[in-house]
Amino acid sequence: MKQKSAVVLTLFVLASSAWAQTDPKATEQWEPEPKVITAGKQDSAPPSDAVVLFDGRDLTQWETSKDHSPALWKVHDGVVTVEKATGNIQTKQHFKNYQLHLEWQVPTDITGEGQARGNSGVFLASTGPGDEGYEVQIMDSFKNKTYVNGQAASIYKQTAPLVNAMRPPGEWQTYDIVWTAPVFAADGTVKSPGYVTLFHNGVLVQNHTQLSGETFYIGKPKYKPYTDAAIKLQAHGDHSQPISFRNIWVRPLD
């Protein structure tokens, strides 16, 4: 009887396998269904599940990085312009993995050269009051030569962009970023590194780029354990005219 049952089971398995290879329904997945959201009416508009960080009206979602006081950058005409004297600003809310959209503009009459030309940055995870964290460089790289791992859309001092997609000063630039945060073990060791995918003006310039650690002006990158963190915008101390931002939103991917 046991032998007959084994034969029946074998035939059933073979029949199931044959069905799986010939019937298209065998590979259809119906559940769970993806959450329904509403896309923005324009490509840069926030979708319905986004956290709007700046919509042109105020900086209620932001604070000064050094002391968590209200952000004091200048909001005007639907944009916010860097106030270098007040320092970096960061989101009050903390994030881990996310999709980020932001738009930025270098002034038409920008002066300076190299790194001293509209320098700023977006820190994808701000881990301290200074410039600690993971920075994507923001600056004027339109016909402005500098070290390639420090030009616009670089992972600062780590990875140059695949191409230079910079528009001329005075035109709006867009960054669309996917940030995969590093994961740390209980003892602080890195279980998986951080990754950045970046589209600059719709052009892929960082393709799931692996980071070697936090980005530093001096010294090699290294990781410091954290769980979630603010998104920070840099008020760089160069002497050129300050840049502006608009239309900033984020979609948490946790």
N, C-alpha and C positions, 0 to 999 in steps of 0.2 A: 504494500500500500504506500509506504514511504517513497519507494522508487517511482511509482506512478505519479505521486504528488510532485516529486522533483521534476519529472518530465513535463508535467502540465505547467509548472512554474517557469521552466526554461522556455517552453513554447510561448508563454504569455510575455516574457521579457523580450524574446525575439520579435514577437508581433508588435509590441509597444515600440521597440526600436525602429522597426520598419515604418510604422505609422509616423513616428517623429521625423523621419527623413523624407517622407513623401507628402505629408499634410502641412500646409503653411500655417494652420491654426496652432500647431504644436509649438511654434516659436513666438506666438503673440502674447504680449503681457498687457493686462487690462487694469491692474491695480498695483500700487496706489496711484491715483490720478494726480498729476502735477497741480499745484495750487494755481488758480486763475488770477492773473493780475491784469491791469490795464496799462498798456505801453503809453509813453508820452506821445502827444500829437505831433511833435517834431523829434528828430533824432536825438537832440540834446536835452529834451525835456525829461524831468524825472518820472519814472513809472510809479504806479500806485503803491508799491511796497517800499519805496525809497524813503530815507530820512533826509529831508531837505536841510542842508547845513547853511546855505546862504541863497536867498532868493531876491536880493537887491534891496531889501528893506532895512535889516538891522543885523546885529551880531549877537543875538540872544543865545545862539548855540555855541558861542566861542568865549574863551577866557584868555587872559594874559598868561603865558607859560610859566614865567618866573615866580608868580605869587598867586595865581588863580583869581586875580581881580578882573573886573569887566574888561573885555577887549576894547581897545581905544583906536583901532585903525579907522581911517576916514571913510564913511559910507556916503556916497553921492551919486546921483544920476544912475541908480541901479547897479553900481559896482562898489567894490571896496578897495581902497588904495593903501599900500603898506605905509605905516608910520614907523620909521626906523628907530626913532627915539624911544618908543614904548616897548620894542622887542617883539619876539615871536608870539603868535597866538595859536591856540589849540582848541579842539572840540571839548566841550564839557563831558560829552558822552564818550565812553570807551568802546572799542571795537576789536574784533579778532580777525576773521576772514571776511573780505568784502569786495564789492565792485565800487569804484569811485569815479565820479565824473567831475572835472573842474575845467574852467576856462580862464585863461590869463592873457594879459596884454603888456607888451613892452612899449613904452612911450615912443611916439614917432621921432621925437627929438632926442633920443637916447644918446648919451656920450660915454666915453671911456672905451676900453678895449679889453679883450681877454675875459677874465673872471669879473672884472670891475665894470660890467655892462648889463644892468638889469638883473643882477644876481638875486635869486631866492631859492626856494625849494619846498617840496612837500614831503614831510616825514610820515611814512605810512604807519609807523608805530613809534610814538614819542615816549621814550623810556626814562626821561629826565628833564630837568628844567632848562638845560642848555641846548646843545645841538645833538644830544644823544638820540639814537634811533636809526631808522632805515630811510635814507633820503633818495628821492628821485629829483635830479637837478632841474631847476628852472632858471633860465637866463637867455639872453639874446645870442643865438648861434647862427644868425643869418649873416653870412660873410664876415664872421668874427672868429678868428682862430684861437683855440685854446687846447689844453690837453683833452684827448677824446673821451676819457672816462670822467670828464668834468663838464662836458658840454650839455646842452639841453637834452632831456630824455635819457641821460645816462643814470645808472645806479652809481651814485657819487663815489669816485675813487675805486670802483670795482669793475663795472661793465659798460662799455660804450654802446650807444644805440646802433642798431643794424644799419640804419640810414639816417641822414639829417633831413627831417621833414619840416624844418622851421620855415614859417612865413615871415615876411618882412616886419620890422617894427611898425606899430600902429594897427596891425591886424590882430584879430583874436586867435589864440592858439587853444587847442583842446587836448586834454589828457583823458583817456579812458583806461583805468588801471584795474587789474585783478590782483589782489594781495592775498597770498596764502601764507599765513603766519607760521613761524617756526614752532615746533613742539618740543618741550623739555621734559626730561625724566624728573623724578622726585629729587634726585641728587644734583640737578642742574645741568646734566649733560644733554646734548642735543639729540633728540630722537629723530627729528626730521627738520631740514633747514627751511628757511623762508624762500618764497618764489614770487617773482613779479612778471606779469604780462602787461604790456603797455602799448596802447595805440596813441600815436601823436598825430593829430589832425587826420585821424582815420587810417593812418599807416602803422602797421605792426613794426615796432622798433625794439621791443624786449619780448622774447618768445619763451615764456615760462623760465625766465632766467633765475638760476640758483644763486642766492646770496651767501657770501662767506662769513657774514656776521653783520654787526652794526657798521654804519659808514662813518669814517673819521677823516678829518682834514689832515691830521698827522698820525701816522702809524697804521699798522695792519688791522683789518676788520676782525672782530671777535664777537661772539654771542654772549649776551647777558640774559639770564632767565627772566621771563615775565609771563603774564597770563593774557591780559588784554590791555589796550593802550589808546591814548588819544591820537587823532590825526593832527599834525602840526604844520603851519605855514611859517616860513622863515622870513624874518626882517634882517636881511644881510647888511653888514656895515659898510658896503662900498659907497662911493661918492656919486654914483650915477642916479638919475631920476628914478623914483620908486615905481614899481609895476602895480598893476591892478588885477583883481579877480572878479568873476561873476559866475552864477549858475553852478553851484557846488552841491552835489548830492551823493549819497552813499547807500548801497544796498547790502546789509549784513548777510553773509552766506553761511551762518552757523546753523 
